[in-house]
Amino acid sequence: MTDEEFEQLYLHRSKRLVGQLYLVTGDLHEAQDVVQEAFVRAWSRRRKLDRDGAPETWIRTTAWRLAISRWRRRRRALDAWTRLGGEPQRAAVQPGPETVALAQSLRRLPPRQRQAVFLFYLCDLSVAQIAAETGTSTGSVKTHLSRGRAALAPHLTAMEAADD
Protein backbone atom coordinates (compact mmCIF):
# COMPACT_ATOMS: atom_id res chain seq x y z
CA MET A 1 0.00 0.00 0.00
CA THR A 2 1.46 3.34 -1.02
CA ASP A 3 1.50 6.38 1.21
CA GLU A 4 -1.27 7.97 -0.87
CA GLU A 5 -3.44 4.84 -0.62
CA PHE A 6 -2.97 4.79 3.14
CA GLU A 7 -3.94 8.46 3.36
CA GLN A 8 -7.08 7.71 1.35
CA LEU A 9 -7.88 4.80 3.65
CA TYR A 10 -7.54 7.13 6.62
CA LEU A 11 -9.66 9.87 5.02
CA HIS A 12 -12.46 7.52 4.00
CA ARG A 13 -12.56 5.09 6.93
CA SER A 14 -11.44 6.88 10.09
CA LYS A 15 -14.78 8.58 10.85
CA ARG A 16 -16.68 5.35 10.29
CA LEU A 17 -14.29 3.44 12.55
CA VAL A 18 -14.56 6.11 15.26
CA GLY A 19 -18.35 5.83 15.09
CA GLN A 20 -18.19 2.07 15.40
CA LEU A 21 -15.77 2.16 18.33
CA TYR A 22 -17.79 4.89 20.01
CA LEU A 23 -20.71 2.52 20.29
CA VAL A 24 -18.44 -0.02 21.94
CA THR A 25 -16.63 2.33 24.32
CA GLY A 26 -19.37 4.87 24.97
CA ASP A 27 -16.73 7.61 24.96
CA LEU A 28 -16.07 9.63 21.82
CA HIS A 29 -12.59 10.73 22.88
CA GLU A 30 -11.61 7.16 23.76
CA ALA A 31 -12.91 5.94 20.39
CA GLN A 32 -10.92 8.64 18.58
CA ASP A 33 -7.79 7.74 20.54
CA VAL A 34 -7.93 4.00 19.88
CA VAL A 35 -8.70 4.46 16.19
CA GLN A 36 -5.86 6.97 15.86
CA GLU A 37 -3.49 4.59 17.65
CA ALA A 38 -4.60 1.73 15.40
CA PHE A 39 -3.85 3.84 12.31
CA VAL A 40 -0.44 4.75 13.72
CA ARG A 41 0.31 1.06 14.19
CA ALA A 42 -1.03 0.28 10.72
CA TRP A 43 1.27 2.88 9.15
CA SER A 44 4.37 0.89 10.01
CA ARG A 45 2.89 -2.28 8.51
CA ARG A 46 1.03 -0.78 5.56
CA ARG A 47 2.92 -2.95 3.05
CA LYS A 48 1.75 -6.11 4.86
CA LEU A 49 -1.79 -4.78 5.16
CA ASP A 50 -1.98 -4.43 1.41
CA ARG A 51 -0.99 -8.07 0.94
CA ASP A 52 -3.52 -9.23 3.54
CA GLY A 53 -6.25 -7.45 1.58
CA ALA A 54 -8.26 -6.25 4.60
CA PRO A 55 -6.61 -3.16 6.10
CA GLU A 56 -9.85 -1.83 7.60
CA THR A 57 -10.44 -5.14 9.35
CA TRP A 58 -6.93 -5.09 10.82
CA ILE A 59 -7.33 -1.49 11.99
CA ARG A 60 -10.77 -2.16 13.53
CA THR A 61 -9.50 -5.27 15.33
CA THR A 62 -6.48 -3.39 16.62
CA ALA A 63 -8.64 -0.49 17.83
CA TRP A 64 -11.03 -2.97 19.49
CA ARG A 65 -8.14 -4.64 21.33
CA LEU A 66 -6.69 -1.29 22.36
CA ALA A 67 -10.07 -0.24 23.77
CA ILE A 68 -10.31 -3.47 25.78
CA SER A 69 -6.76 -3.08 27.10
CA ARG A 70 -7.42 0.51 28.14
CA TRP A 71 -10.67 -0.48 29.81
CA ARG A 72 -8.89 -3.19 31.79
CA ARG A 73 -6.15 -0.78 32.87
CA ARG A 74 -8.70 1.81 33.97
CA ARG A 75 -10.70 -0.83 35.79
CA ARG A 76 -7.64 -2.02 37.71
CA ALA A 77 -6.68 1.57 38.54
CA LEU A 78 -10.22 2.33 39.71
CA ASP A 79 -10.24 -0.79 41.89
CA ALA A 80 -6.89 0.19 43.42
CA TRP A 81 -8.06 3.77 43.98
CA THR A 82 -11.25 2.55 45.66
CA ARG A 83 -9.28 0.15 47.90
CA LEU A 84 -7.17 3.09 49.03
CA GLY A 85 -10.30 5.01 50.01
CA GLY A 86 -10.56 7.38 47.07
CA GLU A 87 -13.73 8.22 45.23
CA PRO A 88 -13.83 7.48 41.51
CA GLN A 89 -14.04 10.36 39.07
CA ARG A 90 -16.44 10.04 36.16
CA ALA A 91 -16.02 11.78 32.83
CA ALA A 92 -19.03 13.70 31.54
CA VAL A 93 -19.99 12.61 28.03
CA GLN A 94 -23.10 14.01 26.41
CA PRO A 95 -24.21 11.86 23.47
CA GLY A 96 -27.83 11.67 22.33
CA PRO A 97 -30.31 9.56 24.31
CA GLU A 98 -30.63 6.90 21.59
CA THR A 99 -26.86 6.44 21.45
CA VAL A 100 -26.64 6.22 25.23
CA ALA A 101 -29.38 3.60 25.35
CA LEU A 102 -27.76 1.55 22.60
CA ALA A 103 -24.31 1.76 24.19
CA GLN A 104 -25.73 0.76 27.58
CA SER A 105 -27.54 -2.18 26.03
CA LEU A 106 -24.39 -3.31 24.23
CA ARG A 107 -22.36 -3.06 27.45
CA ARG A 108 -24.73 -5.53 29.11
CA LEU A 109 -23.69 -8.22 26.64
CA PRO A 110 -20.74 -10.54 27.26
CA PRO A 111 -17.68 -9.48 25.22
CA ARG A 112 -17.98 -12.16 22.48
CA GLN A 113 -21.67 -11.46 21.93
CA ARG A 114 -21.05 -7.71 21.93
CA GLN A 115 -18.29 -8.08 19.37
CA ALA A 116 -20.42 -10.30 17.10
CA VAL A 117 -23.42 -7.94 17.28
CA PHE A 118 -21.17 -4.92 16.76
CA LEU A 119 -19.44 -6.38 13.71
CA PHE A 120 -22.64 -7.75 12.17
CA TYR A 121 -25.02 -4.82 12.68
CA LEU A 122 -22.77 -1.80 12.99
CA CYS A 123 -19.93 -2.78 10.65
CA ASP A 124 -22.13 -4.71 8.17
CA LEU A 125 -19.82 -7.72 8.09
CA SER A 126 -21.09 -11.15 7.08
CA VAL A 127 -20.95 -14.12 9.43
CA ALA A 128 -18.00 -15.50 7.46
CA GLN A 129 -16.15 -12.17 7.67
CA ILE A 130 -16.76 -11.99 11.42
CA ALA A 131 -15.47 -15.53 11.84
CA ALA A 132 -12.32 -14.66 9.91
CA GLU A 133 -11.79 -11.40 11.83
CA THR A 134 -12.32 -12.94 15.28
CA GLY A 135 -10.69 -16.30 14.61
CA THR A 136 -13.81 -18.29 15.50
CA SER A 137 -16.01 -20.66 13.54
CA THR A 138 -19.10 -19.48 11.69
CA GLY A 139 -21.21 -21.61 14.03
CA SER A 140 -19.80 -19.78 17.05
CA VAL A 141 -20.48 -16.43 15.41
CA LYS A 142 -24.09 -17.46 14.71
CA THR A 143 -24.47 -18.58 18.33
CA HIS A 144 -23.07 -15.31 19.67
CA LEU A 145 -25.33 -13.33 17.34
CA SER A 146 -28.41 -15.30 18.35
CA ARG A 147 -27.70 -14.96 22.05
CA GLY A 148 -26.79 -11.29 21.67
CA ARG A 149 -30.05 -10.54 19.83
CA ALA A 150 -32.04 -12.39 22.48
CA ALA A 151 -30.30 -10.47 25.27
CA LEU A 152 -30.75 -7.10 23.52
CA ALA A 153 -34.41 -7.60 22.54
CA PRO A 154 -35.95 -6.59 25.91
CA HIS A 155 -33.77 -3.48 26.15
CA LEU A 156 -34.42 -2.33 22.62
CA THR A 157 -38.16 -3.02 22.94
CA ALA A 158 -38.19 -0.90 26.09
CA MET A 159 -36.41 1.88 24.20
CA GLU A 160 -39.03 1.76 21.42
CA ALA A 161 -41.87 1.85 23.96
CA ALA A 162 -40.31 4.88 25.64
CA ASP A 163 -40.14 6.70 22.27
CA ASP A 164 -43.90 6.23 21.64
ROGUKE-200483 format. One record per residue: x, y, z of N, C-alpha, C in turn. Coordinates in Angstrom, 2 decimals, decimal comma. Atoms other than C-alpha are relative to their C-alpha. Layout:
<rs>
+---------+---------+---------+---------+---------+---------+---------+---------+---------+
:    n.c1 :    n.c2 :    n.c3 :   ca.c1 :   ca.c2 :   ca.c3 :    c.c1 :    c.c2 :    c.c3 :
+---------+---------+---------+---------+---------+---------+---------+---------+---------+
:       X :       Y :       Z :       X :       Y :       Z :       X :       Y :       Z :
...
+---------+---------+---------+---------+---------+---------+---------+---------+---------+
</rs>
This chain:
<rs>
+---------+---------+---------+---------+---------+---------+---------+---------+---------+
:    n.c1 :    n.c2 :    n.c3 :   ca.c1 :   ca.c2 :   ca.c3 :    c.c1 :    c.c2 :    c.c3 :
+---------+---------+---------+---------+---------+---------+---------+---------+---------+
:    0,86 :   -1,17 :    0,00 :    0,00 :    0,00 :    0,00 :    0,91 :    1,24 :    0,00 :
:   -0,80 :   -1,22 :    0,09 :    1,46 :    3,34 :   -1,02 :   -0,44 :    0,98 :    1,09 :
:    0,34 :   -1,03 :   -0,97 :    1,50 :    6,38 :    1,21 :   -1,33 :    0,67 :   -0,34 :
:    1,24 :   -0,66 :    0,45 :   -1,27 :    7,97 :   -0,87 :   -1,21 :   -0,90 :    0,26 :
:    1,10 :    0,93 :   -0,24 :   -3,44 :    4,84 :   -0,62 :   -0,33 :   -0,06 :    1,49 :
:    0,23 :    0,02 :   -1,44 :   -2,97 :    4,79 :    3,14 :   -0,72 :    1,27 :    0,44 :
:    0,67 :   -1,27 :   -0,33 :   -3,94 :    8,46 :    3,36 :   -1,47 :   -0,04 :   -0,41 :
:    1,39 :    0,13 :    0,45 :   -7,08 :    7,71 :    1,35 :   -0,79 :   -0,93 :    0,92 :
:    0,65 :    0,91 :   -0,95 :   -7,88 :    4,80 :    3,65 :   -0,35 :    0,76 :    1,28 :
:    0,24 :   -0,79 :   -1,21 :   -7,54 :    7,13 :    6,62 :   -1,14 :    1,00 :   -0,22 :
:    1,03 :   -1,01 :    0,28 :   -9,66 :    9,87 :    5,02 :   -1,40 :   -0,59 :   -0,13 :
:    1,31 :    0,59 :    0,28 :  -12,46 :    7,52 :    4,00 :   -0,51 :   -0,93 :    1,09 :
:    0,44 :    1,00 :   -0,98 :  -12,56 :    5,09 :    6,93 :    0,11 :    0,42 :    1,45 :
:   -0,24 :   -0,34 :   -1,41 :  -11,44 :    6,88 :   10,09 :   -1,28 :    0,43 :    0,72 :
:    1,24 :   -0,46 :   -0,66 :  -14,78 :    8,58 :   10,85 :   -0,94 :   -1,17 :    0,25 :
:    0,85 :    1,17 :   -0,16 :  -16,68 :    5,35 :   10,29 :    0,50 :   -0,89 :    1,14 :
:   -0,58 :    0,81 :   -1,07 :  -14,29 :    3,44 :   12,55 :   -0,19 :    0,65 :    1,36 :
:    0,23 :   -0,71 :   -1,27 :  -14,56 :    6,11 :   15,26 :   -1,45 :   -0,19 :    0,43 :
:    1,41 :    0,21 :   -0,32 :  -18,35 :    5,83 :   15,09 :   -0,27 :   -1,40 :    0,51 :
:    0,19 :    1,39 :   -0,42 :  -18,19 :    2,07 :   15,40 :    0,58 :   -0,22 :    1,39 :
:   -0,64 :    0,18 :   -1,30 :  -15,77 :    2,16 :   18,33 :   -0,68 :    0,82 :    1,08 :
:    0,73 :   -0,81 :   -0,98 :  -17,79 :    4,89 :   20,01 :   -1,15 :   -0,80 :    0,61 :
:    1,10 :    0,81 :   -0,51 :  -20,71 :    2,52 :   20,29 :    0,48 :   -1,10 :    0,93 :
:   -0,56 :    1,02 :   -0,89 :  -18,44 :   -0,02 :   21,94 :    0,50 :    0,63 :    1,30 :
:   -0,61 :   -0,60 :   -1,19 :  -16,63 :    2,33 :   24,32 :   -0,93 :    0,93 :    0,75 :
:    0,88 :   -0,97 :   -0,63 :  -19,37 :    4,87 :   24,97 :    0,67 :    1,34 :    0,27 :
:   -0,77 :   -1,22 :   -0,23 :  -16,73 :    7,61 :   24,96 :    0,62 :    0,42 :   -1,33 :
:   -0,47 :   -0,46 :    1,30 :  -16,07 :    9,63 :   21,82 :    1,51 :    0,21 :   -0,02 :
:   -1,44 :   -0,27 :   -0,04 :  -12,59 :   10,73 :   22,88 :    0,80 :   -1,30 :    0,06 :
:   -0,66 :    1,31 :   -0,07 :  -11,61 :    7,16 :   23,76 :   -0,04 :   -0,67 :   -1,37 :
:    0,12 :    0,60 :    1,33 :  -12,91 :    5,94 :   20,39 :    0,96 :    0,67 :   -0,98 :
:   -0,94 :   -0,71 :    0,88 :  -10,92 :    8,64 :   18,58 :    1,44 :   -0,41 :    0,29 :
:   -1,36 :    0,37 :   -0,39 :   -7,79 :    7,74 :   20,54 :    0,37 :   -1,40 :   -0,49 :
:   -0,36 :    1,36 :    0,38 :   -7,93 :    4,00 :   19,88 :    0,05 :   -0,16 :   -1,53 :
:   -0,05 :    0,06 :    1,46 :   -8,70 :    4,46 :   16,19 :    1,27 :    0,67 :   -0,51 :
:   -1,23 :   -0,69 :    0,40 :   -5,86 :    6,97 :   15,86 :    1,22 :   -0,88 :    0,28 :
:   -1,11 :    0,89 :   -0,34 :   -3,49 :    4,59 :   17,65 :    0,06 :   -1,19 :   -0,95 :
:    0,02 :    1,13 :    0,93 :   -4,60 :    1,73 :   15,40 :    0,54 :    0,42 :   -1,37 :
:   -0,54 :   -0,49 :    1,27 :   -3,85 :    3,84 :   12,31 :    1,50 :    0,23 :    0,09 :
:   -1,44 :   -0,19 :   -0,18 :   -0,44 :    4,75 :   13,72 :    0,72 :   -1,35 :   -0,10 :
:   -0,60 :    1,33 :    0,07 :    0,31 :    1,06 :   14,19 :   -0,08 :   -0,57 :   -1,42 :
:    0,17 :    0,50 :    1,37 :   -1,03 :    0,28 :   10,72 :    0,99 :    0,64 :   -0,96 :
:   -0,94 :   -0,72 :    0,88 :    1,27 :    2,88 :    9,15 :    1,30 :   -0,77 :   -0,16 :
:   -1,29 :    0,70 :    0,08 :    4,37 :    0,89 :   10,01 :   -0,11 :   -1,36 :   -0,68 :
:    0,16 :    1,29 :    0,66 :    2,89 :   -2,28 :    8,51 :   -0,90 :    0,10 :   -1,23 :
:    0,91 :   -0,21 :    1,12 :    1,03 :   -0,78 :    5,56 :    0,30 :   -0,89 :   -1,20 :
:   -0,34 :    0,89 :    1,11 :    2,92 :   -2,95 :    3,05 :   -0,61 :   -1,39 :    0,23 :
:    0,60 :    1,29 :   -0,33 :    1,75 :   -6,11 :    4,86 :   -1,52 :    0,07 :   -0,09 :
:    1,45 :   -0,15 :    0,03 :   -1,79 :   -4,78 :    5,16 :   -0,53 :   -0,11 :   -1,42 :
:    0,41 :    0,06 :    1,39 :   -1,98 :   -4,43 :    1,41 :   -0,02 :   -1,44 :   -0,49 :
:   -0,04 :    1,40 :    0,39 :   -0,99 :   -8,07 :    0,94 :   -1,11 :   -0,80 :    0,64 :
:    1,06 :    0,71 :   -0,70 :   -3,52 :   -9,23 :    3,54 :   -1,36 :    0,29 :   -0,62 :
:    1,22 :   -0,33 :    0,71 :   -6,25 :   -7,45 :    1,58 :   -1,14 :    0,53 :    0,85 :
:    1,08 :   -0,50 :   -0,87 :   -8,26 :   -6,25 :    4,60 :    0,55 :    1,00 :    1,01 :
:   -0,59 :   -0,94 :   -0,95 :   -6,61 :   -3,16 :    6,10 :   -1,01 :    0,56 :    1,01 :
:    0,99 :   -0,53 :   -0,93 :   -9,85 :   -1,83 :    7,60 :   -0,30 :   -1,00 :    1,11 :
:    0,24 :    1,05 :   -0,99 :  -10,44 :   -5,14 :    9,35 :    1,12 :   -0,02 :    1,03 :
:   -1,14 :    0,02 :   -0,91 :   -6,93 :   -5,09 :   10,82 :   -0,05 :    1,21 :    0,93 :
:    0,04 :   -1,23 :   -0,80 :   -7,33 :   -1,49 :   11,99 :   -1,13 :   -0,08 :    1,02 :
:    1,13 :    0,12 :   -0,93 :  -10,77 :   -2,16 :   13,53 :    0,32 :   -0,98 :    1,13 :
:   -0,36 :    0,99 :   -1,02 :   -9,50 :   -5,27 :   15,33 :    1,03 :    0,57 :    0,96 :
:   -1,02 :   -0,61 :   -0,85 :   -6,48 :   -3,39 :   16,62 :   -0,62 :    1,04 :    0,92 :
:    0,67 :   -1,02 :   -0,82 :   -8,64 :   -0,49 :   17,83 :   -0,86 :   -0,67 :    1,07 :
:    0,83 :    0,75 :   -0,96 :  -11,03 :   -2,97 :   19,49 :    0,87 :   -0,52 :    1,15 :
:   -0,90 :    0,55 :   -1,02 :   -8,14 :   -4,64 :   21,33 :    0,60 :    1,10 :    0,86 :
:   -0,51 :   -1,13 :   -0,77 :   -6,69 :   -1,29 :   22,36 :   -1,05 :    0,50 :    0,99 :
:    1,09 :   -0,46 :   -0,87 :  -10,07 :   -0,24 :   23,77 :   -0,17 :   -0,95 :    1,18 :
:    0,13 :    0,98 :   -1,09 :  -10,31 :   -3,47 :   25,78 :    1,17 :    0,12 :    0,97 :
:   -1,18 :   -0,14 :   -0,87 :   -6,76 :   -3,08 :   27,10 :   -0,10 :    1,25 :    0,86 :
:    0,14 :   -1,24 :   -0,77 :   -7,42 :    0,51 :   28,14 :   -1,08 :   -0,13 :    1,06 :
:    1,08 :    0,21 :   -0,97 :  -10,67 :   -0,48 :   29,81 :    0,50 :   -0,82 :    1,18 :
:   -0,54 :    0,83 :   -1,08 :   -8,89 :   -3,19 :   31,79 :    0,96 :    0,79 :    0,89 :
:   -0,93 :   -0,81 :   -0,79 :   -6,15 :   -0,78 :   32,87 :   -0,75 :    0,99 :    0,89 :
:    0,79 :   -0,94 :   -0,80 :   -8,70 :    1,81 :   33,97 :   -0,75 :   -0,70 :    1,12 :
:    0,74 :    0,77 :   -1,00 :  -10,70 :   -0,83 :   35,79 :    0,91 :   -0,38 :    1,18 :
:   -0,96 :    0,35 :   -1,06 :   -7,64 :   -2,02 :   37,71 :    0,39 :    1,23 :    0,81 :
:   -0,36 :   -1,24 :   -0,70 :   -6,68 :    1,57 :   38,54 :   -1,15 :    0,46 :    0,89 :
:    1,17 :   -0,39 :   -0,78 :  -10,22 :    2,33 :   39,71 :   -0,16 :   -0,89 :    1,23 :
:    0,07 :    0,92 :   -1,13 :  -10,24 :   -0,79 :   41,89 :    1,06 :    0,34 :    1,05 :
:   -1,08 :   -0,36 :   -0,94 :   -6,89 :    0,19 :   43,42 :   -0,32 :    1,31 :    0,71 :
:    0,35 :   -1,29 :   -0,59 :   -8,06 :    3,77 :   43,98 :   -1,09 :   -0,17 :    1,05 :
:    1,11 :    0,24 :   -0,93 :  -11,25 :    2,55 :   45,66 :    0,51 :   -0,72 :    1,26 :
:   -0,57 :    0,71 :   -1,16 :   -9,28 :    0,15 :   47,90 :    0,76 :    0,95 :    0,92 :
:   -0,76 :   -0,96 :   -0,79 :   -7,17 :    3,09 :   49,03 :   -0,89 :    1,08 :    0,60 :
:    0,94 :   -0,93 :   -0,62 :  -10,30 :    5,01 :   50,01 :   -0,35 :    1,20 :   -0,84 :
:    0,33 :   -1,13 :    0,86 :  -10,56 :    7,38 :   47,07 :   -1,36 :   -0,18 :   -0,64 :
:    1,27 :    0,06 :    0,72 :  -13,73 :    8,22 :   45,23 :    0,28 :    0,08 :   -1,50 :
:   -0,25 :   -0,02 :    1,45 :  -13,83 :    7,48 :   41,51 :   -0,51 :    1,27 :   -0,65 :
:    0,42 :   -1,18 :    0,77 :  -14,04 :   10,36 :   39,07 :   -0,61 :   -0,49 :   -1,30 :
:    0,69 :    0,40 :    1,23 :  -16,44 :   10,04 :   36,16 :    0,08 :    1,13 :   -1,02 :
:   -0,05 :   -0,98 :    1,08 :  -16,02 :   11,78 :   32,83 :   -1,42 :    0,28 :   -0,49 :
:    1,32 :   -0,39 :    0,49 :  -19,03 :   13,70 :   31,54 :   -0,01 :   -0,05 :   -1,53 :
:    0,17 :    0,13 :    1,43 :  -19,99 :   12,61 :   28,03 :   -1,46 :    0,26 :   -0,31 :
:    1,37 :   -0,38 :    0,27 :  -23,10 :   14,01 :   26,41 :   -0,46 :   -0,41 :   -1,39 :
:    0,57 :    0,43 :    1,28 :  -24,21 :   11,86 :   23,47 :   -1,52 :    0,06 :    0,05 :
:    1,46 :    0,00 :    0,06 :  -27,83 :   11,67 :   22,33 :   -0,58 :   -1,16 :    0,78 :
:    0,62 :    1,05 :   -0,81 :  -30,31 :    9,56 :   24,31 :   -0,07 :   -1,36 :   -0,69 :
:    0,06 :    1,28 :    0,70 :  -30,63 :    6,90 :   21,59 :    1,37 :   -0,69 :    0,03 :
:   -1,35 :    0,55 :   -0,01 :  -26,86 :    6,44 :   21,45 :    0,35 :   -0,52 :    1,38 :
:   -0,26 :    0,44 :   -1,38 :  -26,64 :    6,22 :   25,23 :   -0,71 :   -1,31 :    0,27 :
:    0,76 :    1,22 :   -0,24 :  -29,38 :    3,60 :   25,35 :    0,60 :   -1,18 :   -0,75 :
:   -0,61 :    1,09 :    0,76 :  -27,76 :    1,55 :   22,60 :    1,32 :   -0,42 :    0,62 :
:   -1,29 :    0,32 :   -0,61 :  -24,31 :    1,76 :   24,19 :   -0,19 :   -0,73 :    1,32 :
:    0,26 :    0,68 :   -1,27 :  -25,73 :    0,76 :   27,58 :   -0,48 :   -1,42 :   -0,25 :
:    0,48 :    1,34 :    0,32 :  -27,54 :   -2,18 :   26,03 :    1,13 :   -0,89 :   -0,48 :
:   -1,14 :    0,79 :    0,48 :  -24,39 :   -3,31 :   24,23 :    0,94 :   -0,37 :    1,13 :
:   -0,90 :    0,29 :   -1,13 :  -22,36 :   -3,06 :   27,45 :   -0,52 :   -1,12 :    0,87 :
:    0,57 :    1,07 :   -0,81 :  -24,73 :   -5,53 :   29,11 :    0,33 :   -1,38 :   -0,57 :
:   -0,31 :    1,27 :    0,64 :  -23,69 :   -8,22 :   26,64 :    1,40 :   -0,49 :    0,39 :
:   -1,36 :    0,53 :   -0,18 :  -20,74 :  -10,54 :   27,26 :    0,88 :    0,43 :   -1,19 :
:   -0,88 :   -0,54 :    1,04 :  -17,68 :   -9,48 :   25,22 :   -0,13 :   -0,67 :   -1,37 :
:    0,09 :    0,69 :    1,30 :  -17,98 :  -12,16 :   22,48 :   -1,31 :    0,32 :   -0,72 :
:    1,28 :   -0,34 :    0,60 :  -21,67 :  -11,46 :   21,93 :    0,01 :    1,46 :   -0,48 :
:   -0,06 :   -1,42 :    0,35 :  -21,05 :   -7,71 :   21,93 :    0,80 :    0,19 :   -1,28 :
:   -0,84 :   -0,13 :    1,18 :  -18,29 :   -8,08 :   19,37 :   -0,73 :   -0,53 :   -1,24 :
:    0,73 :    0,56 :    1,14 :  -20,42 :  -10,30 :   17,10 :   -1,12 :    0,94 :   -0,45 :
:    1,10 :   -0,92 :    0,32 :  -23,42 :   -7,94 :   17,28 :    0,56 :    1,28 :   -0,62 :
:   -0,64 :   -1,22 :    0,49 :  -21,17 :   -4,92 :   16,76 :    0,47 :   -0,17 :   -1,44 :
:   -0,54 :    0,20 :    1,34 :  -19,44 :   -6,38 :   13,71 :   -1,10 :   -0,28 :   -1,02 :
:    1,06 :    0,37 :    0,92 :  -22,64 :   -7,75 :   12,17 :   -0,91 :    1,20 :   -0,32 :
:    0,99 :   -1,06 :    0,20 :  -25,02 :   -4,82 :   12,68 :    0,60 :    1,38 :   -0,22 :
:   -0,55 :   -1,35 :    0,11 :  -22,77 :   -1,80 :   12,99 :    1,10 :    0,11 :   -1,05 :
:   -1,06 :   -0,02 :    1,01 :  -19,93 :   -2,78 :   10,65 :   -0,44 :   -0,68 :   -1,30 :
:    0,57 :    0,67 :    1,17 :  -22,13 :   -4,71 :    8,17 :    0,90 :   -1,11 :   -0,55 :
:   -0,80 :    1,13 :    0,43 :  -19,82 :   -7,72 :    8,09 :   -0,88 :   -1,25 :   -0,05 :
:    0,73 :    1,27 :    0,07 :  -21,09 :  -11,15 :    7,08 :    0,48 :   -0,91 :    1,12 :
:   -0,39 :    0,97 :   -1,02 :  -20,95 :  -14,12 :    9,43 :    1,39 :   -0,56 :   -0,31 :
:   -1,31 :    0,52 :    0,39 :  -18,00 :  -15,50 :    7,46 :    1,11 :    1,02 :    0,25 :
:   -1,01 :   -1,05 :   -0,24 :  -16,15 :  -12,17 :    7,67 :    0,26 :    0,15 :    1,49 :
:   -0,17 :   -0,10 :   -1,45 :  -16,76 :  -11,99 :   11,42 :    0,82 :   -1,17 :    0,51 :
:   -0,76 :    1,18 :   -0,41 :  -15,47 :  -15,53 :   11,84 :    1,48 :    0,16 :   -0,34 :
:   -1,39 :   -0,20 :    0,40 :  -12,32 :  -14,66 :    9,91 :    0,67 :    1,07 :    0,86 :
:   -0,58 :   -1,11 :   -0,77 :  -11,79 :  -11,40 :   11,83 :    0,24 :   -0,39 :    1,45 :
:   -0,12 :    0,34 :   -1,42 :  -12,32 :  -12,94 :   15,28 :    0,71 :   -1,33 :    0,24 :
:   -0,68 :    1,29 :   -0,15 :  -10,69 :  -16,30 :   14,61 :   -0,87 :   -1,08 :    0,61 :
:    0,93 :    1,00 :   -0,50 :  -13,81 :  -18,29 :   15,50 :   -0,72 :   -0,65 :   -1,17 :
:    0,75 :    0,67 :    1,05 :  -16,01 :  -20,66 :   13,54 :   -1,28 :    0,78 :   -0,32 :
:    1,24 :   -0,67 :    0,36 :  -19,10 :  -19,48 :   11,69 :   -1,13 :   -0,42 :    0,93 :
:    1,01 :    0,47 :   -0,95 :  -21,21 :  -21,61 :   14,03 :    0,06 :    0,77 :    1,31 :
:   -0,15 :   -0,78 :   -1,24 :  -19,80 :  -19,78 :   17,05 :   -0,50 :    1,42 :   -0,20 :
:    0,47 :   -1,35 :    0,28 :  -20,48 :  -16,43 :   15,41 :   -1,53 :    0,02 :   -0,01 :
:    1,47 :    0,07 :    0,05 :  -24,09 :  -17,46 :   14,71 :   -0,58 :   -0,15 :    1,41 :
:    0,45 :    0,17 :   -1,38 :  -24,47 :  -18,58 :   18,33 :    0,09 :    1,31 :    0,77 :
:   -0,17 :   -1,28 :   -0,70 :  -23,07 :  -15,31 :   19,67 :   -1,01 :    1,04 :   -0,49 :
:    0,99 :   -0,93 :    0,54 :  -25,33 :  -13,33 :   17,34 :   -1,40 :   -0,31 :    0,53 :
:    1,33 :    0,40 :   -0,48 :  -28,41 :  -15,30 :   18,35 :   -0,18 :    0,36 :    1,47 :
:    0,09 :   -0,31 :   -1,43 :  -27,70 :  -14,96 :   22,05 :    0,04 :    1,50 :    0,25 :
:   -0,07 :   -1,45 :   -0,14 :  -26,79 :  -11,29 :   21,67 :   -1,33 :    0,66 :   -0,36 :
:    1,32 :   -0,54 :    0,39 :  -30,05 :  -10,54 :   19,83 :   -1,03 :   -0,27 :    1,08 :
:    0,97 :    0,36 :   -1,04 :  -32,04 :  -12,39 :   22,48 :    0,20 :    0,86 :    1,25 :
:   -0,29 :   -0,81 :   -1,19 :  -30,30 :  -10,47 :   25,27 :   -0,34 :    1,48 :   -0,23 :
:    0,28 :   -1,40 :    0,30 :  -30,75 :   -7,10 :   23,52 :   -1,49 :    0,28 :   -0,20 :
:    1,41 :   -0,20 :    0,36 :  -34,41 :   -7,60 :   22,54 :   -0,80 :    0,72 :    1,09 :
:    0,80 :   -0,71 :   -1,01 :  -35,95 :   -6,59 :   25,91 :    0,41 :    1,46 :    0,16 :
:   -0,49 :   -1,37 :   -0,18 :  -33,77 :   -3,48 :   26,15 :   -0,42 :    0,89 :   -1,16 :
:    0,35 :   -0,79 :    1,17 :  -34,42 :   -2,33 :   22,62 :   -1,51 :    0,19 :   -0,11 :
:    1,45 :   -0,13 :   -0,02 :  -38,16 :   -3,02 :   22,94 :   -0,41 :    1,06 :    1,00 :
:    0,28 :   -1,03 :   -1,01 :  -38,19 :   -0,90 :   26,09 :    0,33 :    1,39 :   -0,52 :
:   -0,37 :   -1,29 :    0,58 :  -36,41 :    1,88 :   24,20 :   -1,07 :    0,46 :   -1,00 :
:    1,04 :   -0,35 :    0,96 :  -39,03 :    1,76 :   21,42 :   -1,27 :    0,44 :    0,70 :
:    1,22 :   -0,35 :   -0,76 :  -41,87 :    1,85 :   23,96 :    0,14 :    1,39 :    0,63 :
:   -0,22 :   -1,30 :   -0,61 :  -40,31 :    4,88 :   25,64 :   -0,10 :    1,12 :   -1,05 :
:    0,07 :   -1,00 :    1,08 :  -40,14 :    6,70 :   22,27 :   -1,44 :    0,29 :   -0,41 :
:    1,41 :   -0,19 :    0,42 :  -43,90 :    6,23 :   21,64 :   -0,78 :    0,90 :    0,89 :
+---------+---------+---------+---------+---------+---------+---------+---------+---------+
</rs>
